[in-house]
Amino acid sequence: YLRAQRFIQNGEFEKALAGLTRCISAEPKYLDAYIARGFVYSRMGNLDLAVKEYDKVLSIAPLNPVALSNKGFCFYKQERYEEALNLLNKACELDPERSDFLSNRAEVQLKLGN
C-alpha cells in the first residue's frame, strides 16, 4: 500500500493501480486501498470506475467520510451537482474539520447558486 502511495505521489498511476489491486486481492476489506484506487481512477479521468470503488467502501462502511466526499467530488466533475452536494454535506457532518470537504462543498454550492 505504501509503495502504491508513492507511485500516486509521483503520478505513476498504472503502477499504483497494480499495487492497489494486489493489496485488495490479499485483503478484500482494506478500505483505504479501495479509496486510493478510486482516487487514481479519478485522476486518470475514469470517474465511473472511481465511483464504483467508493461504492465498494460505502457498502462496507456507509459512513466513511472520505469515500462520501470523494464520490461527491466525482459527481461534481460529472455535473451531478445535487447528488454531489448531498454526499458532501454528509461528509462534512461526519468530519467537520476537513477543509478539503468544506472547500469541495463550497465549489458545488457555487455551481448551484447557493
N, C-alpha and C positions, 0 to 999 in steps of 0.2 A: 504493500500500500504506500509506504513512504517513498519508494522508488517511483511509483506512478505519480505521486505528487510532484516529485522533482521534474518528471517529464512534462507535467502540466505547466509548471512554472517556466520551463524552457520552450513551451509551445510545441512540444513533440507529442501531438495528440494521438497519433496512431499507436505509438509505443505506450502511452498512458492507457489507452483503451485495452490493449493486450494485457497489460499488467493488472488492471482493474478486473478484467474478465477472469483472469486466473484467481484473483482474490475471491471473487464471488463464487467461482466453481468450488474452491476449497471451503468457503464459509458462506453459504447461501443467505444467511441473515445478517451479513455485515453491511449495515445500513449506510455507513459512511462511504463504502465503495460504490454503492448504487448512486448516492448523491454526487460523488465525484464523477462517475461515468455520465450522469445526466449533465453535469457542468461541461464536460468535454464535448458531448454531443451538441450542446447549445453553442459552444464556441466554434464548432465546426459548421454551424448553421442548420443542423438537423434537429429542429425544435420538437418534432413529433416523437422522435426517439428519446429526447431529453424528458419530455412529459411522461413517457412510459416508464422511465427509470424512477422519476419522482412518484409516480403512481404505485410502483412496487414498494417503495418506502412507506407511503401512506397506507397501504394495505396492511402493513405490519404495525406501524406506529402512526395512527391517524392524526396525532397532534404534534408531529415533528415540524418545528417552525422553519427549519432550513428547507426542507422539502416543500412546504407550503409556499414559502417565499420564492424559491427558485421556479416552481411550477407557475406561480403567479407572474413572475417576470417573463417566462416563456409565453404565457398568454398575452402579456403586454406586447411583446415583439410580434405576435400574431394578430395584433389589433383586436384582441378579445378583451376589451377593457373592463367590462362589468365583472366577468369571471376573474380577471386578474385582481381587481380591487377586492373582491370577496376573499380571495386567498391571502392577499397581502394584509388585509385587516386582521384575519385570523392569526397570521404570523406575528404581527405587531402586538396583538393582545397577549400572545404566549411569551413573547420576548421583547418587551417594550424598550429595552436598552440598545437594541441592534440598530445602529444608524443606517446600515445598508437597507434594512427592511423599511425603515421610515422614508428614506430617500426614494426607494422604488415605489412605495405607495404614493408619495407626493408626485412623482412623474405621471403615474396613472391618473391621479386626481386632476392634474393639469390637462391631460388629454380629454378627460370627461367634462372639463369646465367647472370642476368643484373648487 
